[in-house]
Amino acid sequence: MKTFNEKSRENYNRKAKDYDNTFDGKFTEKFKKLLLEEIKIKPNDSILDVACGNGTFLQMVSSKCDIKGYGIDISEEMIENAKGKCPDMLFEVNGCEYMLFKDQMFDVITVCAAYHHFPDIKAFAREANRVLKQRGRLYIAEVYIPFIIRAICNPFVRLSKAGDVKFYSPKEIQDNFQAYGFEQVGYKREGYVQIIEMQKLYE
């Protein structure tokens, strides 16, 4: 049986060539736009976009402010497209559980419409704490689904060929990161999009 990461990699490699025009690409546009409105950045901040896809969100951020952009994704095809789209940024094929970056390297970490794909959210929270600078910020832009619908869908979502793992409530996301040295400092929801803003307190 394929792992969640293997299913996600195959799914997004297939869609990579024309991703922005696919259903997934169109669906995630709202996540990117709302996250861009909420994100707090300064010139020359180092920003890591986890599950960066083809680099579209980092490109949007760079049009708002001069940044040092980094992106990781498990899809090799997405990473190749991101390198072409943002040649002045650094992109690597890498999962979220063990990142190939130095301690306290980033001012901001973003995850846009991908958290529900992560097989080990605790490992990601631990790594996010490690690579984020003290008082650095983490933004999770994620699908919001009401409790009853989540309760019905989640037992079946793991069977998805796209590599979906689970959809989370705001509290579940908050509690996961609080256990690894973060506090929630902001929250916004608009329709099916929720944005949780966390700040690193300690290592």
LINPE-V639513 format. One record per pair of residues at least 12 apart in sequence whose C-alpha atoms are under 10 Angstrom apart, sorted by sequence separation. I is the first residue (numbers start at 1). J is the second residue. If there is no record, write none. Layout:
BEGIN
i = {I I}
j = {J J}
END
This chain:
BEGIN
i = {12 58 71 79 80 154 184 185 186 58 78 79 80 125 153 154 171 174 184 185 186 47 55 57 79 153 154 183 184 185 47 55 78 79 182 183 184 55 70 76 77 150 151 182 183 184 54 55 69 75 76 150 170 181 182 183 52 53 54 55 70 71 72 73 74 75 76 110 149 150 170 181 182 183 43 52 53 54 69 70 71 72 73 74 75 96 109 150 170 181 182 183 41 45 46 47 48 49 50 51 52 53 68 69 70 71 72 73 74 75 108 109 147 178 180 181 182 36 43 44 45 46 47 48 49 50 51 52 53 54 68 69 70 71 72 73 74 97 146 147 177 178 180 181 182 35 36 39 42 43 44 45 46 47 48 49 50 51 52 53 54 67 68 69 70 71 72 73 74 96 97 106 109 145 146 147 174 177 178 180 181 41 42 43 44 45 46 47 48 49 50 51 52 53 54 55 59 71 72 73 95 96 97 108 109 144 145 146 173 174 177 178 180 32 33 36 37 41 42 43 44 45 46 47 48 49 50 51 53 54 55 58 62 72 96 97 103 104 106 107 108 143 144 145 170 174 32 36 41 42 43 44 53 54 55 56 57 96 97 98 99 103 104 105 106 107 108 115 142 143 144 145 169 170 171 173 31 32 35 41 52 53 54 55 56 59 97 98 101 103 104 105 106 107 114 115 116 142 143 144 170 29 33 37 51 52 53 54 55 58 59 62 72 96 97 100 103 104 105 106 107 108 109 110 111 112 113 114 115 116 142 143 25 29 32 33 36 51 53 54 55 58 72 96 97 98 99 102 103 104 105 106 107 108 109 110 111 112 113 114 115 142 25 28 32 53 54 55 56 95 96 97 98 99 101 102 103 104 105 107 108 109 110 111 112 113 114 52 54 55 56 59 97 98 101 102 103 104 106 107 108 109 110 111 112 113 25 54 55 58 96 97 99 100 101 105 106 107 108 109 110 111 112 142 54 96 99 104 106 20 140 19 20 55 140 19 18 20 55 70 16 17 19 54 69 16 53 68 71 52 68 69 70 71 138 13 52 12 116 117 12 48 49 51 48 51 50 51 119 138 50 51 117 118 119 120 137 138 139 144 50 117 118 119 136 137 138 141 143 144 145 146 116 117 118 119 135 137 138 139 140 141 142 144 145 116 117 118 125 129 135 137 139 141 143 144 145 50 115 116 117 128 143 144 145 114 115 116 117 126 130 142 143 144 115 116 125 126 129 130 142 143 144 58 115 116 121 124 125 128 129 141 142 143 57 115 124 125 126 127 128 129 141 142 57 122 125 126 128 140 141 142 57 121 122 125 126 140 141 121 124 125 139 140 141 48 122 123 125 139 140 47 48 52 115 122 138 139 140 16 19 46 47 48 49 50 51 52 53 138 139 15 16 17 18 46 47 48 49 50 51 52 137 138 139 12 13 14 16 17 45 46 47 48 49 50 51 52 53 137 138 12 13 15 16 19 45 46 47 48 49 50 51 52 136 137 138 12 13 14 15 16 17 18 44 45 46 47 48 49 51 135 136 137 9 10 11 12 13 14 16 17 50 51 135 136 137 9 10 12 13 16 42 50 134 135 136 8 9 10 12 13 16 41 51 133 134 135 8 9 10 41 51 132 133 134 135 6 9 40 132 133 134 5 6 9 39 133 134 5 39 129 130 132 133 39 129 132 128 129 130 131 129 130 50 129 35 128 35 35 126 50 32 31 32 48 113 31 32 113 31 113 29 30 48 112 28 29 48 111 28 47 27 28 46 46 110 24 49 109 5 47 48 49 50 47 108 41 40 39 39 40 104 39 103 38 38 35 35 35 34 35 8 31 32 7 8 31 30 31 5 31 4 5 28 4 5 28 4 28 3 38 38 11 12 38 10 11 12 8 10 11 7 8 9 10 35 4 7 8 9 34 4 6 7 8 34 4 6 7 8 34 39 4 5 6 7 38 40 4 5 35 38 39 2 4 5 31 34 35 38 3 4 5 30 34 35 2 4 30 31 32 34 35 30 31 35 30 31 31 28}
j = {24 70 83 91 92 166 196 197 198 71 91 92 93 138 166 167 184 187 197 198 199 61 69 71 93 167 168 197 198 199 62 70 93 94 197 198 199 71 86 92 93 166 167 198 199 200 71 72 86 92 93 167 187 198 199 200 70 71 72 73 88 89 90 91 92 93 94 128 167 168 188 199 200 201 62 71 72 73 88 89 90 91 92 93 94 115 128 169 189 200 201 202 61 65 66 67 68 69 70 71 72 73 88 89 90 91 92 93 94 95 128 129 167 198 200 201 202 57 64 65 66 67 68 69 70 71 72 73 74 75 89 90 91 92 93 94 95 118 167 168 198 199 201 202 203 57 58 61 64 65 66 67 68 69 70 71 72 73 74 75 76 89 90 91 92 93 94 95 96 118 119 128 131 167 168 169 196 199 200 202 203 64 65 66 67 68 69 70 71 72 73 74 75 76 77 78 82 94 95 96 118 119 120 131 132 167 168 169 196 197 200 201 203 56 57 60 61 65 66 67 68 69 70 71 72 73 74 75 77 78 79 82 86 96 120 121 127 128 130 131 132 167 168 169 194 198 57 61 66 67 68 69 78 79 80 81 82 121 122 123 124 128 129 130 131 132 133 140 167 168 169 170 194 195 196 198 57 58 61 67 78 79 80 81 82 85 123 124 127 129 130 131 132 133 140 141 142 168 169 170 196 56 60 64 78 79 80 81 82 85 86 89 99 123 124 127 130 131 132 133 134 135 136 137 138 139 140 141 142 143 169 170 53 57 60 61 64 79 81 82 83 86 100 124 125 126 127 130 131 132 133 134 135 136 137 138 139 140 141 142 143 170 54 57 61 82 83 84 85 124 125 126 127 128 130 131 132 133 134 136 137 138 139 140 141 142 143 82 84 85 86 89 127 128 131 132 133 134 136 137 138 139 140 141 142 143 56 85 86 89 127 128 130 131 132 136 137 138 139 140 141 142 143 173 86 128 131 136 138 53 173 53 54 89 174 54 54 56 91 106 53 54 56 91 106 54 91 106 109 91 107 108 109 110 177 53 92 53 157 158 54 90 91 93 91 94 94 95 163 182 95 96 162 163 164 165 182 183 184 189 96 163 164 165 182 183 184 187 189 190 191 192 163 164 165 166 182 184 185 186 187 188 189 191 192 164 165 166 173 177 183 185 187 189 191 192 193 99 164 165 166 177 192 193 194 164 165 166 167 176 180 192 193 194 166 167 176 177 180 181 193 194 195 110 167 168 173 176 177 180 181 193 194 195 110 168 177 178 179 180 181 182 194 195 111 176 179 180 182 194 195 196 112 176 177 180 181 195 196 177 180 181 195 196 197 105 179 180 182 196 197 105 106 110 173 180 196 197 198 75 78 105 106 107 108 109 110 111 112 197 198 75 76 77 78 106 107 108 109 110 111 112 197 198 199 73 74 75 77 78 106 107 108 109 110 111 112 113 114 198 199 74 75 77 78 81 107 108 109 110 111 112 113 114 198 199 200 75 76 77 78 79 80 81 107 108 109 110 111 112 114 198 199 200 73 74 75 76 77 78 80 81 114 115 199 200 201 74 75 77 78 81 107 115 199 200 201 74 75 76 78 79 82 107 117 199 200 201 75 76 77 108 118 199 200 201 202 74 77 108 200 201 202 74 75 78 108 202 203 75 109 199 200 202 203 110 200 203 200 201 202 203 202 203 124 203 110 203 111 112 203 128 111 111 112 128 193 112 113 194 113 195 112 113 131 195 112 113 132 195 113 132 113 114 132 133 197 113 138 198 95 137 138 139 140 138 199 137 137 137 138 139 203 139 203 139 141 139 140 141 141 142 117 140 141 117 118 141 141 142 117 143 117 118 141 118 119 142 119 143 119 186 187 161 162 188 161 162 163 160 162 163 160 161 162 163 188 158 161 162 163 188 159 161 162 163 189 160 162 163 164 190 195 161 162 163 164 195 197 162 163 193 196 197 161 163 164 190 193 194 197 163 164 165 190 194 195 163 165 191 192 193 195 196 192 193 197 193 194 195 193}
END
